[in-house]
Amino acid sequence: MRKTRRPQHGLTLLEMMIAMLLLSMLLMLLFGGLRLASSSWDRGSAFTDHVSQMQLVEDFMRREISQAVAYRLKQDPQDPKAVLLGYQGSAKRLRFVALMPQAAAKGGLYVLTFGLSQQENGRQALTLWREPVDADGLAHEQPSTDESSAYAPVILARHVAHLAFSYYGVPFGSNQPASWLADWPDNSNAPQLIRMNIVFDDGQTWPDLVVAPRVDMAAAASVR
């Protein structure tokens, strides 16, 4: 007995359109997920880079601030009594004398200043200025537009919206108890603590950097 074969039917146009529509939806979901994963990766990578950079900046500033030297720095060659001894700070800038290694500059004593600089795009950056100290105890600013110069300002962190230094201690001649102050004038006392607060343009904050200076200001009496 012969078996009769059923006629085989192909996909109808409607079925093909439905299949293509489903395939398009699956591809859209797939590529959307890939874009989301790529965007998340980029954000995570940028955040990691930012954290690593700020940790390096923090380590550098902590080391330099804590290892400042007691030095009588002449402000004016015509007036040897005008000296900067130890730390001089305001809410926006911190200035002190430190010994820079050969790898970071040309070596020797430098006046280091941390503060904000205005960039070409109108934004601000945490910046380090370095002024070499000569044999007479005078700091000489070495202006340079060459970024490779040993005296060129060093950009430590970009896109800074807010920077504030504060100082804990008792300024020379004060009879008040130790407290946090917005300014630390040049005198023969070093603050017990120096704090830096920084906020970036995107609203991101960094944990306050708090450093305890180890400089012995009493030793400055024997320094010219």
SVG drawing of the C-alpha trace seen along z (x, -y; Angstrom):
<svg xmlns="http://www.w3.org/2000/svg" viewBox="-2 -97 78 99">
<polyline fill="none" stroke="black" stroke-width="0.4" points="0.0,0.0 1.5,-3.3 2.0,-5.9 0.9,-9.4 3.2,-12.2 1.9,-15.3 2.8,-18.4 5.6,-20.4 4.9,-24.1 7.6,-26.7 7.4,-29.8 4.8,-32.2 5.7,-35.9 4.0,-36.8 6.0,-34.1 9.2,-35.4 8.4,-39.0 7.6,-37.9 10.9,-35.9 12.9,-38.9 11.1,-41.2 12.0,-38.8 15.6,-38.6 15.9,-42.4 14.5,-42.7 17.0,-40.2 19.9,-42.0 18.8,-45.3 18.7,-43.8 22.1,-42.2 23.8,-45.4 22.1,-47.5 23.6,-45.2 27.0,-45.5 26.8,-49.3 25.7,-49.3 28.5,-47.0 31.1,-49.0 29.9,-52.3 30.0,-50.8 33.5,-49.5 34.7,-52.9 33.2,-54.6 34.7,-52.1 38.1,-52.4 38.0,-56.2 37.0,-56.1 39.9,-53.6 42.4,-55.9 41.1,-58.9 41.5,-57.1 45.0,-55.9 46.0,-59.4 44.7,-61.0 46.4,-58.3 49.7,-59.2 49.0,-62.9 48.1,-62.3 51.2,-60.2 53.4,-62.9 51.8,-65.8 51.8,-63.9 55.5,-63.1 56.6,-66.7 54.4,-68.4 55.5,-66.1 59.2,-66.4 59.4,-70.2 62.6,-71.7 63.1,-74.4 64.7,-77.2 65.1,-81.0 64.1,-82.0 64.8,-85.7 61.9,-87.4 63.8,-90.5 67.6,-90.7 67.5,-94.3 65.8,-93.4 67.4,-90.3 65.0,-90.4 62.0,-89.6 62.0,-85.8 59.7,-83.0 60.2,-80.3 58.5,-77.0 55.0,-77.0 53.0,-79.8 49.5,-79.0 46.1,-80.4 42.8,-78.7 43.8,-78.6 47.6,-78.1 50.2,-76.3 53.9,-77.3 57.0,-75.9 60.6,-74.9 61.5,-71.3 64.4,-69.3 63.5,-68.0 65.2,-64.8 67.2,-64.8 64.6,-62.7 61.8,-65.3 63.8,-68.4 67.4,-69.5 67.8,-68.7 68.4,-71.0 66.1,-73.2 63.0,-74.5 60.1,-76.7 57.0,-74.5 53.6,-76.1 50.4,-74.1 47.3,-75.9 44.9,-76.3 45.8,-77.5 43.5,-78.7 43.6,-76.5 43.0,-77.6 39.6,-75.9 38.5,-78.1 38.7,-75.2 41.0,-75.0 43.7,-72.5 45.6,-71.6 49.1,-72.8 52.6,-72.7 55.0,-75.6 58.8,-75.2 61.2,-78.0 64.9,-77.0 66.7,-78.5 70.2,-79.9 73.1,-79.9 72.0,-83.3 68.7,-81.9 66.7,-83.7 64.0,-81.9 64.1,-82.7 61.1,-82.1 62.0,-80.4 59.1,-81.1 58.9,-78.7 56.3,-77.8 58.2,-74.6 56.4,-71.7 59.5,-69.7 61.4,-72.3 62.4,-71.5 60.8,-74.7 57.5,-74.5 54.4,-74.3 53.2,-70.7 49.5,-69.9 48.6,-67.4 44.8,-67.2 42.5,-68.7 38.9,-69.8 39.0,-71.0 35.9,-73.0 37.0,-73.7 40.2,-73.6 40.7,-74.5 43.6,-74.2 43.2,-74.5 45.6,-74.3 45.3,-72.9 47.4,-74.4 48.3,-77.5 50.0,-80.3 53.0,-82.0 51.9,-84.6 48.3,-83.3 46.9,-82.4 43.9,-80.6 43.6,-76.8 44.5,-74.8 41.8,-74.9 41.3,-74.6 42.3,-77.9 41.8,-79.0 45.2,-80.8 48.6,-80.1 50.9,-83.1 54.7,-82.8 56.0,-82.5 58.2,-80.2 55.4,-77.6 54.4,-74.8 50.8,-73.7 50.1,-70.3 48.0,-69.2 47.5,-70.4 44.3,-69.5 43.3,-69.7 39.8,-69.4 39.2,-69.1 36.0,-68.8 35.9,-68.2 33.7,-69.7 31.5,-66.6 30.8,-66.9 33.0,-64.0 34.9,-64.6 38.1,-63.1 38.7,-62.1 40.4,-65.0 44.2,-64.7 45.4,-65.3 49.2,-65.5 51.1,-65.9 54.3,-68.0 57.4,-66.4 59.6,-69.5 61.4,-70.6 60.9,-74.4 63.2,-74.8 66.1,-73.7 65.5,-76.8 67.2,-78.9 70.5,-77.5 69.8,-78.1 70.8,-81.4"/>
</svg>
